[in-house]
Protein backbone atom coordinates (compact mmCIF):
# COMPACT_ATOMS: atom_id res chain seq x y z
CA UNK A 1 0.00 0.00 0.00
CA UNK A 2 1.40 3.33 -1.06
CA UNK A 3 1.12 6.03 1.52
CA UNK A 4 0.37 9.50 0.25
CA UNK A 5 2.23 12.41 1.68
CA UNK A 6 -0.01 14.78 3.62
CA UNK A 7 -1.14 17.82 1.68
CA UNK A 8 0.10 21.02 3.25
CA UNK A 9 -0.90 24.51 2.33
CA UNK A 10 2.01 26.73 1.34
CA UNK A 11 2.91 29.39 3.84
CA UNK A 12 1.63 32.84 2.91
CA UNK A 13 4.21 35.04 1.28
CA UNK A 14 5.94 37.43 3.62
CA UNK A 15 4.83 41.04 3.15
CA UNK A 16 7.10 43.25 1.07
CA UNK A 17 5.65 46.52 2.42
CA UNK A 18 3.21 47.57 5.12
CA UNK A 19 -0.37 48.40 4.08
CA UNK A 20 -3.55 48.87 6.09
CA UNK A 21 -6.62 46.75 5.48
CA UNK A 22 -9.69 48.40 4.03
CA UNK A 23 -12.86 48.42 6.07
CA UNK A 24 -15.39 50.82 7.50
CA UNK A 25 -12.85 53.41 8.65
CA UNK A 26 -11.09 56.09 6.64
CA UNK A 27 -10.80 54.20 3.34
CA UNK A 28 -14.44 54.67 2.23
CA UNK A 29 -14.22 58.40 2.97
CA UNK A 30 -11.09 58.77 0.83
CA UNK A 31 -12.68 56.82 -2.03
CA UNK A 32 -15.79 59.04 -1.86
CA UNK A 33 -13.65 62.21 -2.04
CA UNK A 34 -11.63 60.67 -4.88
CA UNK A 35 -14.76 60.00 -6.97
CA UNK A 36 -16.27 63.45 -6.26
CA UNK A 37 -13.10 65.26 -7.34
CA UNK A 38 -12.91 63.14 -10.48
CA UNK A 39 -16.51 63.87 -11.50
CA UNK A 40 -16.17 67.61 -10.88
CA UNK A 41 -12.91 67.73 -12.82
CA UNK A 42 -14.40 65.92 -15.81
CA UNK A 43 -17.26 68.42 -16.01
CA UNK A 44 -14.91 71.40 -15.63
CA UNK A 45 -12.57 70.02 -18.31
CA UNK A 46 -15.16 70.70 -21.03
CA UNK A 47 -14.04 74.33 -21.11
CA UNK A 48 -10.71 75.37 -22.57
CA UNK A 49 -8.98 78.13 -20.59
CA UNK A 50 -6.25 80.58 -21.61
CA UNK A 51 -4.02 82.33 -19.06
CA UNK A 52 -1.85 84.63 -21.13
CA UNK A 53 0.29 82.34 -23.34
CA UNK A 54 -0.75 79.21 -21.44
CA UNK A 55 -3.54 76.94 -22.64
CA UNK A 56 -5.30 74.51 -20.33
CA UNK A 57 -8.81 73.37 -19.37
CA UNK A 58 -11.15 73.73 -16.40
CA UNK A 59 -10.01 70.43 -14.90
CA UNK A 60 -6.75 72.10 -13.94
CA UNK A 61 -8.17 73.31 -10.62
CA UNK A 62 -9.24 70.04 -9.02
CA UNK A 63 -7.84 67.17 -11.06
CA UNK A 64 -4.34 67.26 -9.48
CA UNK A 65 -6.00 66.52 -6.14
CA UNK A 66 -7.18 63.15 -7.47
CA UNK A 67 -3.52 62.20 -7.77
CA UNK A 68 -2.83 63.42 -4.24
CA UNK A 69 -5.62 61.15 -2.99
CA UNK A 70 -4.35 58.37 -5.24
CA UNK A 71 -0.94 58.72 -3.57
CA UNK A 72 -2.52 58.55 -0.12
CA UNK A 73 -4.55 55.46 -1.01
CA UNK A 74 -1.56 53.72 -2.59
CA UNK A 75 0.80 54.53 0.28
CA UNK A 76 -1.56 53.50 3.07
CA UNK A 77 -3.73 50.75 1.53
CA UNK A 78 -1.70 49.35 -1.36
CA UNK A 79 -2.21 48.62 -5.04
CA UNK A 80 -5.25 46.34 -4.81
CA UNK A 81 -7.27 48.76 -2.67
CA UNK A 82 -6.32 51.71 -4.89
CA UNK A 83 -7.28 49.74 -7.98
CA UNK A 84 -10.78 49.34 -6.55
CA UNK A 85 -11.03 53.10 -6.02
CA UNK A 86 -9.84 53.78 -9.58
CA UNK A 87 -12.36 51.36 -11.08
CA UNK A 88 -15.15 52.84 -8.95
CA UNK A 89 -14.23 56.31 -10.19
CA UNK A 90 -14.29 54.97 -13.75
CA UNK A 91 -17.78 53.51 -13.27
CA UNK A 92 -19.05 56.75 -11.69
CA UNK A 93 -17.69 58.71 -14.67
CA UNK A 94 -19.53 56.44 -17.08
CA UNK A 95 -22.72 56.73 -15.01
CA UNK A 96 -22.46 60.52 -15.02
CA UNK A 97 -21.94 60.54 -18.78
CA UNK A 98 -24.93 58.27 -19.31
CA UNK A 99 -27.08 60.46 -17.07
CA UNK A 100 -26.08 63.69 -18.85
CA UNK A 101 -26.73 62.04 -22.22
CA UNK A 102 -30.21 60.89 -21.19
CA UNK A 103 -31.06 64.34 -19.82
CA UNK A 104 -29.75 65.99 -22.99
CA UNK A 105 -31.88 63.91 -25.36
CA UNK A 106 -35.00 64.14 -23.18
CA UNK A 107 -37.68 66.64 -24.30
CA UNK A 108 -37.36 70.03 -22.64
CA UNK A 109 -40.11 71.27 -20.36
CA UNK A 110 -42.19 74.25 -21.55
CA UNK A 111 -40.38 77.46 -20.75
CA UNK A 112 -36.92 75.87 -20.49
CA UNK A 113 -34.65 77.77 -22.88
CA UNK A 114 -31.25 76.41 -21.83
CA UNK A 115 -31.17 73.26 -23.96
CA UNK A 116 -28.35 74.39 -26.23
CA UNK A 117 -26.22 75.56 -23.30
CA UNK A 118 -26.89 72.36 -21.35
CA UNK A 119 -26.02 70.17 -24.33
CA UNK A 120 -22.87 72.15 -25.05
CA UNK A 121 -21.50 71.84 -21.50
CA UNK A 122 -22.84 68.53 -20.22
CA UNK A 123 -23.80 66.71 -23.38
CA UNK A 124 -21.75 63.57 -23.96
CA UNK A 125 -18.98 64.23 -26.46
CA UNK A 126 -17.57 60.78 -27.34
CA UNK A 127 -14.06 62.12 -27.91
CA UNK A 128 -13.97 63.93 -24.56
CA UNK A 129 -15.32 60.86 -22.79
CA UNK A 130 -12.72 58.65 -24.47
CA UNK A 131 -9.93 61.09 -23.59
CA UNK A 132 -11.02 61.35 -19.98
CA UNK A 133 -11.46 57.61 -19.43
CA UNK A 134 -8.27 56.58 -21.25
CA UNK A 135 -6.09 59.22 -19.60
CA UNK A 136 -7.57 58.61 -16.17
CA UNK A 137 -7.17 54.82 -16.23
CA UNK A 138 -3.62 54.88 -17.60
CA UNK A 139 -2.44 57.72 -15.36
CA UNK A 140 -3.96 56.52 -12.10
CA UNK A 141 -2.84 52.91 -12.56
CA UNK A 142 0.70 54.05 -13.43
CA UNK A 143 0.74 56.38 -10.42
CA UNK A 144 -0.39 53.68 -8.01
CA UNK A 145 1.82 50.95 -9.49
CA UNK A 146 5.00 53.04 -9.42
CA UNK A 147 4.39 54.23 -5.86
CA UNK A 148 3.77 50.73 -4.50
CA UNK A 149 6.77 49.24 -6.32
CA UNK A 150 9.06 51.95 -4.96
CA UNK A 151 7.65 51.40 -1.47
CA UNK A 152 8.42 47.69 -1.68
CA UNK A 153 12.06 48.69 -2.16
CA UNK A 154 12.27 51.60 0.29
CA UNK A 155 9.73 50.47 2.94
CA UNK A 156 8.87 53.48 5.16
CA UNK A 157 11.86 55.53 4.01
CA UNK A 158 12.03 58.13 1.23
CA UNK A 159 8.32 58.89 1.00
CA UNK A 160 9.14 61.98 -1.06
CA UNK A 161 10.81 59.82 -3.72
CA UNK A 162 7.80 57.59 -4.29
CA UNK A 163 5.33 60.48 -4.17
CA UNK A 164 7.24 62.53 -6.74
CA UNK A 165 8.30 59.55 -8.86
CA UNK A 166 4.78 58.16 -9.14
CA UNK A 167 3.37 61.62 -9.86
CA UNK A 168 5.76 62.29 -12.73
CA UNK A 169 5.01 58.95 -14.41
CA UNK A 170 1.26 59.00 -13.80
CA UNK A 171 0.65 62.64 -14.72
CA UNK A 172 2.71 62.34 -17.89
CA UNK A 173 0.72 59.33 -19.11
CA UNK A 174 -2.61 60.90 -18.18
CA UNK A 175 -1.89 64.36 -19.62
CA UNK A 176 -0.42 63.09 -22.88
CA UNK A 177 -3.33 60.78 -23.65
CA UNK A 178 -6.03 63.24 -22.60
CA UNK A 179 -4.60 66.24 -24.44
CA UNK A 180 -3.97 64.39 -27.70
CA UNK A 181 -7.54 63.10 -27.80
CA UNK A 182 -9.46 66.01 -26.26
CA UNK A 183 -7.48 69.00 -27.52
CA UNK A 184 -9.18 69.30 -30.93
CA UNK A 185 -12.65 69.02 -29.33
CA UNK A 186 -12.16 72.01 -27.01
CA UNK A 187 -10.64 74.19 -29.72
CA UNK A 188 -6.92 73.41 -29.43
CA UNK A 189 -6.00 72.28 -32.94
CA UNK A 190 -2.60 73.54 -34.13
CA UNK A 191 0.50 71.43 -33.32
CA UNK A 192 2.05 74.31 -31.41
CA UNK A 193 -1.03 74.92 -29.29
CA UNK A 194 -1.44 71.19 -28.67
CA UNK A 195 2.18 70.93 -27.50
CA UNK A 196 1.67 73.98 -25.28
CA UNK A 197 -1.53 72.46 -23.86
CA UNK A 198 0.16 69.13 -23.09
CA UNK A 199 3.38 70.48 -21.58
CA UNK A 200 1.66 73.16 -19.51
CA UNK A 201 -0.87 70.66 -18.22
CA UNK A 202 1.82 68.18 -17.24
CA UNK A 203 4.08 70.79 -15.65
CA UNK A 204 1.25 72.44 -13.75
CA UNK A 205 -0.28 69.25 -12.35
CA UNK A 206 3.13 67.91 -11.33
CA UNK A 207 4.08 71.23 -9.71
CA UNK A 208 0.82 71.33 -7.74
CA UNK A 209 1.48 67.89 -6.30
CA UNK A 210 5.04 68.80 -5.39
CA UNK A 211 3.86 72.02 -3.71
CA UNK A 212 1.26 70.01 -1.79
CA UNK A 213 3.83 67.45 -0.58
CA UNK A 214 3.93 68.85 2.99
CA UNK A 215 0.15 68.46 3.21
CA UNK A 216 0.27 65.01 1.64
CA UNK A 217 2.92 63.98 4.17
CA UNK A 218 0.72 65.09 7.07
CA UNK A 219 -2.39 63.41 5.68
CA UNK A 220 -0.55 60.13 5.16
CA UNK A 221 0.98 60.27 8.64
CA UNK A 222 -2.40 61.03 10.23
CA UNK A 223 -4.15 58.17 8.43
CA UNK A 224 -1.38 55.69 9.23
CA UNK A 225 -1.65 56.69 12.89
CA UNK A 226 -5.43 56.23 12.93
CA UNK A 227 -5.51 52.94 11.03
CA UNK A 228 -4.74 50.20 13.59
CA UNK A 229 -4.25 47.60 10.86
CA UNK A 230 -1.38 49.67 9.45
CA UNK A 231 0.54 49.37 12.70
CA UNK A 232 -0.14 45.62 12.66
CA UNK A 233 1.15 45.34 9.09
CA UNK A 234 4.25 47.32 10.00
CA UNK A 235 5.02 45.05 12.96
CA UNK A 236 4.54 41.97 10.76
CA UNK A 237 6.90 43.41 8.18
CA UNK A 238 9.53 44.20 10.82
CA UNK A 239 9.23 40.70 12.29
CA UNK A 240 10.14 39.17 8.92
CA UNK A 241 13.27 41.30 8.70
CA UNK A 242 12.43 42.46 5.20
ZICOR-V354601 format. One record per backbone hydrogen bond with DSSP energy under -1.0 kcal/mol. NH is the residue of the N-H (numbers start at 1). CO is the residue of the C=O. If there is no record, write none. Layout:
NH,CO + NH,CO
This chain:
20,76 + 30,26 + 31,27 + 32,28 + 33,29 + 34,30 + 35,31 + 36,32 + 37,33 + 38,34 + 39,35 + 40,36 + 41,37 + 42,38 + 43,39 + 44,40 + 45,41 + 46,43 + 47,44 + 49,56 + 51,54 + 54,51 + 56,49 + 58,47 + 60,57 + 61,58 + 63,59 + 65,62 + 66,63 + 68,64 + 69,65 + 70,66 + 71,67 + 72,68 + 73,69 + 74,70 + 75,71 + 76,72 + 77,73 + 82,78 + 83,79 + 84,80 + 85,81 + 86,82 + 87,83 + 88,84 + 89,85 + 90,86 + 91,87 + 92,88 + 93,89 + 94,90 + 95,91 + 96,92 + 97,93 + 98,94 + 99,95 + 100,96 + 101,97 + 102,98 + 103,99 + 104,100 + 105,101 + 112,109 + 118,114 + 119,115 + 120,116 + 121,117 + 122,118 + 129,125 + 130,126 + 131,127 + 132,128 + 133,129 + 134,130 + 135,131 + 136,132 + 137,133 + 138,134 + 139,135 + 140,136 + 141,137 + 142,138 + 143,139 + 144,140 + 145,141 + 146,142 + 147,143 + 148,144 + 149,145 + 150,146 + 151,147 + 152,148 + 154,150 + 155,151 + 157,154 + 162,158 + 163,159 + 164,160 + 165,161 + 166,162 + 167,163 + 168,164 + 169,165 + 170,166 + 171,167 + 172,168 + 173,169 + 174,170 + 175,171 + 176,172 + 177,173 + 178,174 + 179,175 + 180,176 + 181,177 + 182,178 + 183,179 + 186,182 + 188,183 + 194,190 + 195,191 + 196,192 + 197,193 + 198,194 + 199,195 + 200,196 + 201,197 + 202,198 + 203,199 + 204,200 + 205,201 + 206,202 + 207,203 + 208,204 + 209,205 + 210,206 + 211,207 + 212,208 + 213,210 + 216,212 + 217,213 + 218,214 + 219,215 + 220,216 + 221,217 + 222,218 + 223,219 + 224,220 + 225,221 + 226,222 + 227,223 + 230,227 + 231,227 + 232,228 + 233,229 + 234,230 + 235,231 + 236,232 + 237,233 + 238,234 + 239,235 + 240,236 + 242,237
